[in-house]
């Protein structure tokens, strides 16, 4: 019963975050959960034993940010690339980053790629030392930030279209669209691959997301310009634009659908890329730790008991579907 109450509290506490920034409960839970099935057999059974924990914990970074008001948390979720100058001069590690930029600058412009590097080092160490609790917590956190790194607007100072009169595009893209259309997405990702150069892969993800930012904003700009305001937003009987209980303008169902179509699968593709990346990073940390045998970290009975369920869910995953993922439907 206590576990149930904790679960309900977590979802309620994250309801604000789910509609304001990040992939929201739906997106992060689907990404981390699906990544478990993309892992190879030596690693998959261990993660599957704790798949509900991994799924739930995928949203904890947002809990720390929005509910616990952890000031250190906010810059971990984004990086405003335009404000860091030349890409060639970007610091290689956190130590260089803090020498080049002061705390105020980093709070405003983000540390996402450098923080993911640090988490990879911590996860590798946790695997090497076979510290079960640390492995699970760090892996879930890393999955969250990798999801954020695949969201184009998490890499830009124009994070909510506020600089181009497109305010509200952030939550519309990454929270509402997945929750409205995500039931039809195909979550079957490729199998996890070893990453030869983790830093290079982190920056590849960041730069690819940043390139998509312009495509996203251009498509939205053209569509909203051609859409009458009374069709762009939800309105009440008097024609007044409806706001969510968090004060955000609510886009109409029709506009949400039109933009989703115009983006030609961008949201789904980025979710699938996130799933593949999470599995790759977890797998790489395990390999770099020396491929430790994790079977002793759980009772053999538990692993044996879960084997049949794993087989069934893996088959479902291969068909592009997931079982057991909750989502916050409120807008």
N, C-alpha and C positions, 0 to 999 in steps of 0.2 A: 504493500500500500504506500509506503514511504517513497518507493521508486516512482510510482505513478504520480504522486503529488509533485515530485521534483520535475518530472517530465512536463506536466501541465504548467508548472511555473516557468520553465524554460521557454516554452512556446509563447506564453502570455508575455513574458518579459521581452521577447524578441519581436513582438508584433509591430513595434515602431520601426525597428531596423529593417524588417522584411519589406516595408514599402518605401523606405527612404534611401537606402544605399546598400550595396552588396547584392549578391544573388538572392537574398532572402532565404527564408527557411526552405522553401521548395527546392531552389536551385542547389544550395550547398548540401542538403541532405541527399539529393539524387546523385550529385557528383561524387561525394565520398563513398556512398554505398555502392555505386556502380564500379568504382575503382577496385573494390575488393575482388570482384569477379574477373577483372582483367589481370590479376596477379598470377604468377606461375604456381604450380602445385606445392612446392616446398614452403611457400609463404601464405598461400590462400587459406588453408585450413585454420591457421592461427588467427588471421584477421577475421575469418568468418565466425569463429567462436565469439568474437566481440563486435560483430557487425552492427548490432543495435547501438552499442556505445559509440562506435565510430560515426554512425549516422547522426546521433543526437549531438555529439560533441562538435560536429562540423560547424555548428552555429555559435559555439561558445565565444569566439573572438568578438562577434557582434554583441554578445551579452556583456562582455567586459567593457566594450566601448560605450554602449548606449545606456545600459542599466547600472553598471558599477562605476561608470564615468572614469575609467582608467585612462589618464592622460597619455600614458605611454602607448596606448593601443591605437589611437586614431591614425598616426602616420604609417602604421604597418600595412594599411589596406590599400594604399595608392602611391603613385609617383607622378608628379606633374613634370613630365619630361621637358616641356618647353622652357621651364625656369632653371634648368640645370646647365644650360649652355650647350656647347658642342658635345655630341654623343661620344666623340673620340676622347674627351677629357673626363668622362665619368669615372669616379673613384672605383677601384677594383674591389674594395672590401669595406666593412663597417669602420675599421680603424682609420682608413684614408678618408672616408666620408665625413667623419666627425672632426677631422683635422681641417678639412676644406670648408665645411659649412657649420654655422652655429646652430644651437638647439632650436631657436625661433624659426630659422629658415626650414629646418627639417620637419618641424611640427606642421608648418604650412604647406610644404611641398612633397612630403612623404618619403618613406624609406623601404617600400615594398620589395624591390629586387634584392636589396642587401639583407633584409630581414629573412627572406626565404633562404638565402645562402647560409645564414647563421643557424636556421632551423635544420637545414640538411646536415650540418656538422653535429648538432645536438642529437638528431635522430640516428645518425651513424654510430655515435658514441653509445646511445641507449641500446641499440641492437648489439653492439660489441659486448656490452656489459650485461646483456640479457635482462634488462630492467623492464619488466612487463608494463607497469603503470606508465612509465615515461615514454615507452614506445607508442602506446596507444594515444596518450594525450598529445604528444608532439606530432604524430602522424595525422591525427584529426585536424590539428591546427594548421599544419603545412598544407593539407588538402584545401582548407578554407582560403588561404592566401593564394594558392595556385589558381583557385577558381576566380578570385578577384583579379589576378593578373591577366586572365583571359577576357575580362570585361573591358572593351575599348576605352570607355570614359574614366576608368581607374588609372589611366596613363596620361591624362590630360588636365591642364588647368581649367579647361572648359568642361568640367566634370558633369555639369547638369545642363549644358546648353545655355547657361546664364549669360555667356558673352555673345551669343548669336540669336537671342530672343527665342530660345527653344527650351525654356525652363520646364522641368518635369520629365525630360526625355530619359534621364538616368533610371528612375524607378520604373518607367513604362517599359524600357527595354529589358531590364534584368530581373524585375520582380513580377510585373503584371503579365507580360507575355509568356514567360515560362509557366506561370500558374494557370493561365487561360488555355494555352495550347500544348503544354508539356505532356499531357496525357497521351498525346499522339506522337511524341518524339521517339526516335529510335536511340536507345542508350547503349547499344552494343558497340563497345569500343574495341579496338585492336588489343592484342596481348601486350603486356608491359615489355618495354625494351630497356636495356642498360644504357645509361647516359655516359658517354666518354668524358665529356667536359660539362660539369654541372653549371658553372657560371655562364658559359657560352649558351647553354640551353635556356637558362633564366632570361638572359637578354634577348634571345631569339623570340621567346614568348612575349616579352614586354614590347619589343619593336613591332612584331606582327599585330598585336592588339592595337598599338598606337596607329598603325596604318589603317586599320578598320574604322578608327574614330572618324576620319574625314568622310568615308563612305556612308557611315551611319548618319552623321549630321546633314550631309548633302541630301540624302534620300528623304529624311524627315522634313527638312526645310522645304523641299519642292512639294511634298505631299501636303504639309500643313498650310502652305501658301495657297494651294488650290482648293483647300477645304474651308467652307464657311464656318465661322466660330460656333454657330449653333449646332454644327455637326462635329466640331473638333472636340468639344468637351461635353460631359453629361450636364444636363440642365433640369431644373425642377419645372413644375407646372407654369410658373410665372416667367420662365426663360432665364432664371438666374443660374449661373454656373455653380455646380455642386462641388463642395470641398470635402475631402475626407476628414475624419475626426482628428487627423494630425495636421490639418490645415493645408493639404496639398490639393491642387486642382485635379479632378478626376477626368481622364480622357474617356471619350465615348467608346462603347464596345465596337462600333463600326470603324472608328479611326484606328483603334488598337489592331483590329483585324487587317485593315488596309495596309498599315505600316508593316505588320508582320509578314504579309505577302510580298510587299515591295522589297523587304530586306532579303528575300530569297533564301530563307533558311539560316541566316546569320546566327541567330540566337541558338538554335539547335546545334549548329556546327561548332560554336564556341563551347557549348556545354560538353559535347563529345570530345573536343580537344582537351578540355579541362580534365575529363575522366581519364583519358590516356596519359596526360601529364602527371596526375596524382599517382597513378599506378607506376609510372616510370620512376618517379622520384622515390617512392617507398621502396621499390625493388632495388634501385641503385644504392640507396643507403644500406640496405641489407647486404648486398654484394660487397660493397666497400668495407663493411664490418667483418667480412670474412665468411659470409653465409652461415651464421650461427644456427644451430638446431634449436628451434623454438618449441618443439613438441613437449618438452618437459615443463614449460611454463603454465600449461593447463592440464587438468586431470585427463588421463587417457579416455575415461568414460565420456567426458564431455565432447571430445573430438569425435569419438566413435558415434555418439548419439547424433551429432550434427551432420555427419557425413551424408546421410540420406537427404536431409533438408538442403544441404549445400548442392548436391547433385541436381535436385529439382529446381532450385533457384538459378543455378548456373545455366540450365537448359532454357529457363525463361529469359535470362539475360541474353543468351545467344539469339533469342528472337526479338531482342530490343526492348524488353520490358523489365520492370523491377517490381519486387513484392515488398510490402511492409514499410513504405515510405509515407510519412505524414506530411502535410503541408498546411500552411496558414492561408486560408482562402479570403481573409478579410481585406478589403481595399479602403 
